[in-house]
């Protein structure tokens, strides 16, 4: 049953297809907050998948997409590059066979490079979607050759969690929010702060993110500037 939105009109029943295993991996995904926010707003929301192993996750996504076909009106599919593109591609194909509308949400800085290597696959996926959104102008601009009407909708944050704090003195404090993976070059952040400290000695760096590879060890092994915080 569709829940009432704003007490009068009914909203579409939503089916989120993404990575919902944050509690197991420690890695937060935007789909978790977005689906929860829409649910709180009154939409009927279902999600898949909470399985971490790739093959099991893909199997669960296919099964749930078909099994719940009468319980949702619109699917929201997260699109990443690399091996993760396969599940978005497979689920979207099934959704088209089921005559379901779907929205693609683009993710990942490597997606434009992936699209250059696999243009037909990316083109087919996003052109057949009802709507395509991107959290950044970078992805929308990079992929506009495949679809010009990509809508930029930045990832939301709860403003109430960041109260203004008046300060007499302000010092540069940088926060690096990324998984510790060689793809994101975490050691570069440390090197940048070393350069910044030549002009602003009070510069501090906080690096927060799950350790995906030995890249974290490589980052910690660098000479750290004063103010570096490891978490």
C-alpha positions, 0 to 999 in steps of 0.5 A: 500500500502506498503511504500518503504524502502530505496527508492528501496525495499519494506518492509513488512506491519507490524501490532503491537498488544500491549498496545498503551494507554500511553497518557491515562495511563502515562505508556510508552510501548516499542511498542510505540517507536518501531512502530514509529521508524519502521514507520519513517524508511519507513515501513507501520505500523498499531497498536492496541489497544488504549483501556484501559479496558481489555475486550474492548481491547481484543475485539478490538484486535480480531476485528482489527486483522481480519478486517485488515488481507489484510493490513498487512504481519507480526504481532508483538505481545507483550507477558506479563504474567497474564491476559494480556497473554490471548490477546496474546494467542487469537490473535496468535490463530487467526493469525494462522487461517488467515495464518499470520506470527507473531513475539512474543516479551517477556515482564515482569519479571514474565513471567518465573514463569507464564510459569512454571504454564502454560507450555503448553500454553506458549509453544504453543504460542512461538513455533508457532511464526515465531520469538521470541525476548526478550529485556533481556538475562534473559527472553531468558535464562529462556524460552529457554526450550520452544524455544532455538532460542529466539533472544535478542534485547534490548529496544532501546533509543535515544542516542542523548537525553543523551549528555555527560556532563563532571563533576569535581566531581561524586556522585552516582545518582540512577534512579528507573524506574518502576510502583509503584506496590507491584510486583516491591517492590519500597520500596526496592530501598529506603532501598538500598539507605539507606545502600549505604549512609553509604559508599557514603553519597552523594547517591541520588535516583530518582523514576519515574513511574506511581502509579499503586497501594497503593504501592506508599503510602507505599514507601513514608511512609518509612524514606527517605534518603537525596537526595530522590526525589519523582516524 
